[in-house]
Amino acid sequence: MYREYSPETDIFENGILIIGAEDPPSSRKIATNKLPVYSNFNITVLDNDGLSLNEMAVGLALVKGPHSHADYYDEYDLRYWVLSSLYRVTRLIELYVWNVEVFENQYPLGTTTSRGNIHGLNVYYEIDAFLTSARRVYDTLSYVLWKHYHPSETGRWDGMKSAVKRSLSGVPSGFAGQVLDSWNQFGLRLRDYRDCVIHHIPLHETNETCWLSRYEKHWQMTVKLPANPEKKSRRLMDYDSGPDALSYCYEVANHLVKLCTALNQQEKIASYLALPPR
């Protein structure tokens, strides 16, 4: 499913699509078609200030001069995983929108139905794919840091977990602290979700249900992730207090784009992008 959106399209949390002068909901706007779209995406994901995350991500490996791609493998890989994460967010947004539109058409405003559900197996496929891509952002970011702050040394960190254990030694303290905070605030939970999917069980309760409910003048969709994926057991997982899948993935992707943008602003890395090796 790949659709073309009106150039007057805005998309809000939980899959609410607004075109033109329609009355928007009071929830957060997370995507639009009113800004340029990059990398063959069909919508632009927005940050909390309404700026294009797509554009920020495309600019992550902007080398300013002739260069050998081999000199920038790690930087290009990092951009790849960030864009892959954003792509999965756009796919989730589309699936939310599609399912919401099903209910908008079947139960328009004025009907008595206020809740329902729909089978959403493909939604969980995209969640799983997002978790893998986003987790790879952290590991690849650690490779970029090793490359620039431990040049010519052996024993490269084998991922962010390894880098964190060594307190990101050699990395400027300000940015090292930023990465450590990111890992603690976002990375650990992301790791738990991804490890649960890869090594144990899917994140759904076995029936892949997406829940629809009224929100102001619109329908909205919610897909609950467990609050405690580290339990690795459906019997022990708490779905009631877990986050909505799209909201969670959007927040993580938004954060990772900003973190990688800050990485490229570090003096040594910014210089390497501006002045390619000869």
C-alpha positions in Angstrom: 0.0 0.0 0.0 1.6 3.2 -1.2 -0.7 6.2 -1.8 -0.4 9.7 -3.1 -1.5 12.4 -0.7 -3.0 15.7 -1.5 -0.4 18.5 -1.2 -2.7 20.0 1.5 -2.5 17.0 3.8 -1.6 17.0 7.5 -1.5 13.9 9.7 -2.0 13.9 13.4 -1.2 11.4 16.1 -3.2 8.2 16.1 -3.8 8.3 12.3 -6.1 11.4 11.9 -5.7 12.8 8.4 -6.8 16.4 7.7 -6.9 17.9 4.2 -7.0 21.6 3.5 -9.4 23.6 5.7 -10.9 20.7 7.6 -11.2 21.2 11.3 -8.0 19.7 12.8 -7.9 17.8 16.1 -6.1 19.2 19.2 -3.6 16.4 19.1 0.0 16.7 17.8 0.7 17.0 14.1 3.4 14.4 13.1 3.4 14.4 9.3 2.5 16.6 6.3 2.6 16.8 2.6 3.0 20.5 2.6 6.9 20.3 2.7 9.3 18.8 0.3 9.5 15.0 0.5 12.9 13.2 0.3 14.3 9.7 -0.3 11.2 8.4 -2.2 9.1 8.9 0.9 5.5 10.0 0.2 5.0 12.0 3.3 7.3 14.2 5.5 7.6 13.4 9.2 7.7 16.4 11.4 9.6 17.1 14.6 7.8 18.8 17.6 8.5 22.2 16.1 7.0 21.4 12.7 10.4 21.0 10.9 11.1 18.2 8.5 12.8 15.1 10.0 13.2 13.8 6.5 15.4 16.7 5.4 17.5 16.5 8.6 18.1 12.8 8.0 19.1 13.2 4.4 21.7 15.8 5.4 23.4 13.5 7.9 26.2 12.4 5.6 26.5 15.5 3.5 30.2 15.4 2.4 31.3 18.8 1.0 33.7 17.8 -1.7 34.9 15.0 -3.9 35.6 11.9 -1.8 35.9 8.2 -1.8 32.8 6.4 -0.5 35.1 4.0 1.3 36.2 6.9 3.6 32.6 7.4 4.7 31.2 3.9 5.0 30.2 4.4 8.7 28.7 7.8 8.2 26.7 6.5 5.2 25.6 3.5 7.2 24.3 5.7 10.0 22.3 7.8 7.6 20.9 4.6 6.1 19.6 3.3 9.4 18.2 6.7 10.4 16.3 6.9 7.1 15.2 3.3 7.5 13.7 4.1 10.9 11.9 7.1 9.5 10.6 5.1 6.6 9.1 2.6 9.0 7.4 5.4 10.9 5.9 6.7 7.6 4.6 3.2 6.9 3.1 3.0 10.4 1.5 6.4 9.9 0.0 5.2 6.6 -1.4 2.0 8.2 -3.0 4.0 11.0 -4.5 6.4 8.5 -5.9 3.6 6.4 -7.5 1.9 9.3 -8.9 5.1 10.7 -10.4 5.9 7.3 -12.1 2.5 7.3 -14.0 3.5 10.4 -14.6 7.1 9.2 -16.3 5.6 6.1 -18.3 2.9 8.0 -19.2 4.9 11.0 -19.3 8.6 10.1 -19.9 11.4 12.6 -23.4 11.2 13.9 -23.6 7.4 14.1 -23.8 5.8 17.6 -20.8 3.6 17.3 -17.9 5.0 19.4 -15.5 2.1 19.7 -14.3 -0.8 17.6 -11.3 -2.8 16.5 -9.6 -4.2 13.4 -7.1 -6.9 12.6 -3.7 -5.2 12.1 -1.1 -7.9 11.4 0.8 -5.6 9.0 1.0 -2.9 11.7 3.1 -5.2 13.9 5.3 -6.1 10.9 6.2 -2.4 10.6 6.7 -2.1 14.4 9.2 -5.0 14.3 11.1 -3.5 11.4 11.3 -0.1 13.1 12.7 -1.6 16.3 15.5 -3.3 14.3 16.4 -0.2 12.3 16.3 2.1 15.3 18.4 -0.2 17.4 21.0 -0.3 14.6 21.2 3.5 14.7 22.8 3.2 18.2 25.3 0.6 17.2 26.3 2.4 14.0 26.6 5.7 15.9 29.1 4.0 18.2 31.2 2.9 15.2 31.3 6.5 13.9 32.5 7.7 17.4 35.2 5.0 17.5 36.4 5.9 14.0 36.9 9.6 14.9 38.0 9.4 18.5 40.1 6.2 18.4 41.7 6.4 15.0 44.2 3.7 14.2 43.3 1.8 17.4 42.2 -1.9 17.4 39.4 -3.3 19.5 36.5 -1.2 18.1 33.4 -1.2 20.3 31.1 -3.9 19.0 28.0 -1.7 19.6 26.5 1.0 21.8 26.2 -1.4 24.8 30.0 -1.9 24.6 30.6 1.8 24.2 28.5 2.7 27.2 30.2 0.1 29.4 33.4 2.0 28.6 31.7 5.4 29.3 32.4 6.4 25.7 36.0 7.0 26.5 37.8 9.5 24.3 34.5 11.2 23.1 34.2 14.8 24.2 32.5 14.9 27.6 29.6 17.1 26.5 28.5 14.8 23.7 29.4 11.6 25.6 27.0 12.7 28.2 24.4 13.4 25.6 24.8 9.9 24.2 24.7 8.3 27.6 21.5 10.2 28.5 20.0 9.1 25.2 20.9 5.4 25.8 19.4 5.5 29.3 16.2 7.4 28.2 15.6 5.7 24.9 18.1 3.1 24.0 17.6 0.7 26.9 13.8 0.4 26.3 14.3 0.2 22.6 16.8 -2.7 23.2 14.2 -4.5 25.4 11.5 -4.2 22.7 13.9 -5.3 19.9 15.3 -8.2 21.9 11.9 -9.4 22.9 10.9 -9.6 19.2 14.1 -11.1 17.9 14.8 -13.6 20.7 11.5 -14.4 22.4 8.0 -13.4 21.4 6.1 -10.9 19.2 4.9 -7.8 21.1 1.2 -8.4 20.5 -1.2 -10.3 22.7 -1.7 -13.0 20.0 -4.6 -11.5 18.1 -2.8 -8.4 16.5 -5.8 -6.1 17.4 -5.8 -2.4 16.6 -8.3 -0.4 18.7 -10.4 2.4 17.2 -12.2 5.1 19.3 -13.8 8.5 18.8 -11.6 11.6 19.4 -13.3 14.9 19.1 -14.8 14.9 15.5 -12.7 12.0 14.3 -11.8 8.4 14.7 -8.4 7.5 16.1 -6.4 4.3 16.3 -4.3 2.9 19.2 -2.0 -0.1 19.2 -0.7 -0.9 22.7 2.9 -2.0 23.2 3.7 -3.7 26.5 5.0 -1.5 29.3 7.5 -4.1 30.4 9.0 -6.0 27.4 11.9 -7.1 29.5 9.6 -9.7 31.1 9.7 -11.7 27.8 6.4 -13.4 28.6 2.9 -12.6 27.5 1.6 -13.8 30.8 3.7 -11.1 32.6 3.4 -8.3 30.1 1.4 -5.2 31.0 -0.4 -3.9 27.9 -2.7 -1.6 29.8 -0.1 1.0 30.7 2.2 0.6 27.7 2.6 3.3 25.0 0.8 3.5 21.7 3.1 2.0 19.0 3.0 4.9 16.6 3.6 7.5 19.3 6.5 5.5 20.7 8.2 4.9 17.3 7.7 8.5 16.3 9.3 9.8 19.6 12.3 7.5 19.2 12.8 8.4 15.5 12.5 12.1 16.3 15.1 11.7 19.1 17.5 9.7 16.9 17.5 12.2 14.1 18.3 15.0 16.6 21.0 12.9 18.2 22.7 12.1 14.9 22.5 15.7 13.9 24.3 16.7 17.1 26.9 14.0 16.3 27.6 15.7 12.9 28.1 19.0 14.7 31.0 17.7 16.8 34.1 19.6 15.7 36.1 16.6 14.6 33.3 15.0 12.6 32.1 18.3 11.1 35.6 18.9 9.9 35.8 15.4 8.4 32.5 16.0 6.5 33.6 19.5 5.3 37.2 18.5 4.3 37.3 15.0 2.8 40.6 13.2 3.0 42.7 13.4 -0.2 
